[in-house]
Amino acid sequence: MNTKKLIIKGKTLHPAFQKTLQLKAEELDITGILKANDNTATLVTTGVKDHLEDYITWCEAAVKEQGAELIETSDLAFKAYYNFSLT
């Protein structure tokens, strides 16, 4: 299992789109947390490497459609989450 941090900047992410990010993560068996404020959203995601790569690729395209941009992806030490939550 790997843990990645993703930072999205640009337009404020609508709550419905945040839910879409959560549902896609759950579809790929990814757990973690999304913290959104003003024009920045931070996701900390944990899952198997292939699923995380698929999620990151999907996120890049999806956030562009929302007028935002995935500006940073970094590795973190493993963090265990029970589910994917929005804060």
CORUR-V606114 format. One line per field, one symbol per residue. phi: phi as a letter, one per 40 degrees, with the letter a starting at -180 (. if undefined). psi: psi as a letter, one per 40 degrees, with the letter a starting at -180 (. if undefined). A space follows every 50 residues. Layout:
phi = ???
psi = ???
//
This chain:
phi = .bbbbbbbbhcdccdccdccccccccdcfbbiabbbafbbbbbbbbicdc ccccccccddccccccgbaccabbcbcdbcbcabbbb
psi = iihihhhhibihhidddddddddddddefhiaihhhhbehhhhhihaidd dddddddddddddddefahhehhiiiihhhidahih.
//
